[in-house]
Structures are given as structure tokens and as C-alpha cells.
């Protein structure tokens, strides 16, 4: 699915990804976050694209949750899902204003139940109260600084995320 498809289900429901206990916490390095942003932006800036060409992330492997079929268990790709979610949170105002997207997919962490709330409401400042919050807020600040340093307009980047298949 493209990111746009994850954010705009026809039935009004948004994807729920369940991160099982065996998945480690979010530990994307600053370099990994910057490389992802630059890779997406480089693809967007490419002059000649085949009309069928689209940008692909590494696969995210999921399976239906046995207890709740509305959820997906994440087998592999939790860090990519979390980083893309944080990028979307950084672009949230523009997502609402220009694409009428009010909600993103949901990430529920089995062993870190407060992480979903933190992602939704408290990303803006570095938080050292727990290691997961620290890394998530650091990722947010890395994204913010990358946009500022490169003078990238949020709407231009958002157009890439929501118009190309991933």
C-alpha cells in the first residue's frame, strides 16, 4: 500500500499496527533518518521519471492479528513505520490543510503502552524520561532540523509522500 492508502481508507478506518513484545524499541539513528529523508527527496527531485516509477521503502511485513482482525501484527518494519509516522506528525498541519487527512495509522506497542500516546501528543521536545521517548523525540527533532537546513517546503515533501506509491 502507499502511504496515502494507509491514511485514507474508504471505510473511514485507519490501519492499526500492533508491535509485539519481541520487537525492539525505536532506535533509528540520526543518520538513518536523514538518509531516508534525503532518499525520498532525491527521488522527488529526479527530473525524468517513468510515469510508472515510484519510490519504495524496504518491505514492511505484517500479518493479521489473531485476536483482533482489524489490527496488523508487525513482523518486520516497526522502525520504518515509526519513522514515517513521525515524519507525518511533523507534516501534520499541512496534511490536514491540503490533503484533508485528520488521522494517521496507529502504532500500538505491546510492552510499551504509553508510546502510542507519546507519538500522538508529546513528540515536540526531547524527552529523557524513557529510552523510547528519547529516541522518538530525537527523530522528530532530526526531521525538523533537516527541513530547516535544506529549506524544504513541507507541502512539497508531503506531495511526494502522498502522491507516489511506496
Order of alpha helices (4+ residues) and beta strands (2+ residues): alpha-beta-alpha-beta-beta-alpha-alpha-beta-alpha-alpha-alpha
